[in-house]
């Protein structure tokens, strides 16, 4: 059927309009700038979403890229295992014997990836808790500074009114001293405001959301739970549950299986190892530090992708590397134990400091009340005594906030280093 020239132009016009509509949908930035008549104006700045610690943990579980990457690693290890299982194997042939061993190694690789996923989940929980409590700590320090600044301004107003009298009660140096105190408090207030902003940025990153998502931590008091701990039990829990220990042990098993795999071929001049077909990742406990602070480092797993030489040489090399993998596992156990001990003793120290600073803060509150009362009644206390009491009270409360904050961080760290074996009495 022939189409007239007018019909062809109508067809092209309709086709062009449809393509334009599709392109506009796919690329909103290319849409026409004109707004339809009566269209609603865009709203103003969106209020930040305020989340509790429980909500923050849920958000991180859904959006944190570290967890997405760990899940992908598990899926990749499972795909590698499924691929080996689909290959035909004849156990009587050397290739079939090797393939059976490779399947066992691949299954261990899946277990290693799953252990890494579990550790990643614990790391995300710790990161969210740490940044959430950091925001609360910065807010608490800001509150202390604001209250001190209000008291200083009230004292300054009182001195200014007194200086207008014919016979002032306070000397000129008192007003100048107040101005210095206020300037220092203003500096401290700016530091706490900056600390809140930086802590909020770290909190948002721990959640796994971008800077375009406006989210804030809900205002909560820093919890102060008391716990009774046994160091030996904590160490045993860590050794039984830590992903690094499990991974190192599984990797040692993979290396032991490589000895049998290399023994399946007698005449091959070269032979691939499991490292050529399976990407086994073992997380090491932190790297060593040997400068200001001392922290022993872990031993890394080493394995080439190819062995060369006759069967006896390849088997001997596999045995040597298997011994090294066993040493890696032993070192991981030692370092995990040391890590638990370090966190345990830090927790004991910060717990004692929290108790002492709490007592000091309570005593300083009474000191301020007594000094203000005596100064108003014209007794022994002077305005200078009141100022010193107020500044001392702010320092004591700040020290209490810091000790409580460090105590909470060590509690969260103890749950992390024991891989959840010790459940910190913190909001879940």
Secondary structure as the mmCIF struct_conf table of DSSP 4:
data_model
#
loop_
_struct_conf.conf_type_id
_struct_conf.id
_struct_conf.beg_label_comp_id
_struct_conf.beg_label_asym_id
_struct_conf.beg_label_seq_id
_struct_conf.end_label_comp_id
_struct_conf.end_label_asym_id
_struct_conf.end_label_seq_id
HELX_RH_AL_P HELX_RH_AL_P1 UNK A 5 UNK A 26
HELX_RH_3T_P HELX_RH_3T_P1 UNK A 28 UNK A 30
BEND BEND1 UNK A 31 UNK A 31
BEND BEND2 UNK A 33 UNK A 33
HELX_LH_PP_P HELX_LH_PP_P1 UNK A 34 UNK A 36
TURN_TY1_P TURN_TY1_P1 UNK A 37 UNK A 38
HELX_LH_PP_P HELX_LH_PP_P2 UNK A 39 UNK A 43
BEND BEND3 UNK A 44 UNK A 44
HELX_LH_PP_P HELX_LH_PP_P3 UNK A 45 UNK A 48
STRN STRN1 UNK A 49 UNK A 51
HELX_RH_AL_P HELX_RH_AL_P2 UNK A 53 UNK A 63
HELX_RH_AL_P HELX_RH_AL_P3 UNK A 65 UNK A 86
BEND BEND4 UNK A 87 UNK A 87
TURN_TY1_P TURN_TY1_P2 UNK A 91 UNK A 92
BEND BEND5 UNK A 93 UNK A 93
HELX_RH_AL_P HELX_RH_AL_P4 UNK A 94 UNK A 163
TURN_TY1_P TURN_TY1_P3 UNK A 164 UNK A 164
BEND BEND6 UNK A 165 UNK A 167
BEND BEND7 UNK A 169 UNK A 170
HELX_RH_AL_P HELX_RH_AL_P5 UNK A 172 UNK A 207
TURN_TY1_P TURN_TY1_P4 UNK A 208 UNK A 208
TURN_TY1_P TURN_TY1_P5 UNK A 211 UNK A 212
BEND BEND8 UNK A 213 UNK A 213
STRN STRN2 UNK A 215 UNK A 217
HELX_LH_PP_P HELX_LH_PP_P4 UNK A 218 UNK A 219
HELX_LH_PP_P HELX_LH_PP_P5 UNK A 221 UNK A 223
HELX_RH_AL_P HELX_RH_AL_P6 UNK A 231 UNK A 241
HELX_RH_AL_P HELX_RH_AL_P7 UNK A 243 UNK A 262
TURN_TY1_P TURN_TY1_P6 UNK A 263 UNK A 264
BEND BEND9 UNK A 266 UNK A 267
BEND BEND10 UNK A 269 UNK A 269
STRN STRN3 UNK A 270 UNK A 272
HELX_RH_AL_P HELX_RH_AL_P8 UNK A 274 UNK A 277
HELX_LH_PP_P HELX_LH_PP_P6 UNK A 283 UNK A 284
BEND BEND11 UNK A 285 UNK A 285
HELX_LH_PP_P HELX_LH_PP_P7 UNK A 286 UNK A 288
STRN STRN4 UNK A 289 UNK A 290
BEND BEND12 UNK A 291 UNK A 293
STRN STRN5 UNK A 294 UNK A 295
HELX_LH_PP_P HELX_LH_PP_P8 UNK A 296 UNK A 301
BEND BEND13 UNK A 305 UNK A 305
STRN STRN6 UNK A 306 UNK A 308
BEND BEND14 UNK A 309 UNK A 309
HELX_RH_AL_P HELX_RH_AL_P9 UNK A 311 UNK A 376
TURN_TY1_P TURN_TY1_P7 UNK A 377 UNK A 378
BEND BEND15 UNK A 379 UNK A 380
HELX_RH_AL_P HELX_RH_AL_P10 UNK A 383 UNK A 417
TURN_TY1_P TURN_TY1_P8 UNK A 418 UNK A 420
BEND BEND16 UNK A 421 UNK A 422
BEND BEND17 UNK A 425 UNK A 426
#
